[in-house]
Amino acid sequence: MIDRDKIKDGVAVTCRLLGNTIKDAKLSVNSSGRVYICQNVTPGSVCTDKHGYKYSYFIGSIETVAEGKHLNLKIIHKDWDDEEN
């Protein structure tokens, strides 16, 4: 499960999407609570704010995403990620 409070617009994530591992992505959450993964690998549904990425892909509502049963979605912190490399 993912803490529902961490599913916010613009948060950095990693995931697996249609067989592709995506290490550079952000969530886009619209006013209706629809959540998209914005990234440069897999085209999908269009959202209003792709946070500078080429594609967005609809993954569900905040509640569905919080259940964490798909996509191997992980919230990351760029500062921490940069320190590990």
N, C-alpha and C positions, 0 to 999 in steps of 0.2 A: 504494500500500500504506500501511497504518497500522501504526505500531509496536505490536505485540501488548501490550507493557507499559503502553501508554497507554489501553487499553480496560479501564476500571475503573468500578465502580459509582459513580454520582454525577458523573461527568465531564461538563462542558458540551459540547454539540455543535450543529452546524448540519447540515441535510441536505435532500434532496428526497425526499418520501414520497408516493407515489400522485399525482404531479403538483403537490403543494403544497410550496413552499419554507418550511422551518421554521427560524427563526432563534433560537428560545428552546426548548431541549430538553436533557435529560440522559439518559445511559445508565443502565440498570438491569441489573446482571449478577447472576444468581442463583448459588447454590452448584453448580449443574450446568453452569455456563458458558454458559447461554442469555442472549442479549443483547436488550434491549428499548430502544426509543427512547420516552422519556416526554415528552409534550408536550400542548398544548391544542388541536390542530388535527384530527388523524386518529385515529378509534377503531380498535382492532385487538384483539390478544390481551391478556388481563389478566395483569399481573405483581404480585408481592406488595408491592413498594415503588415507587410512581410518583413519588417525590420531590416531592410536592405538586402534580403536574400532573393534569389531568383524564383523559388517555388514556395508554395504553402500546401499543406495536406491536412484535411479535417480528420481529427482523431476522436472526437466525441465531446460530451459535456464535461464540465469540471468534475461532476460526481463520478462519471464513468472513468475519466482519467485518474482520479484519486484512488479508484479501486486497484489500479496498477496491474491489470490482468493481461495486458498486451503491450507490445512494442519494446519491452525491456527499457522503458523510459526512466532516465535518471536525471535528476536536477544536479547541475554542476555549478561550481563557483569558479569563474575564470581566474581569480587570484590564486586559488588553491591549485588549479590545473596547471598554471604557468610555473608554480614552484616545484611541481613534481617533474617537470621536463628539464 
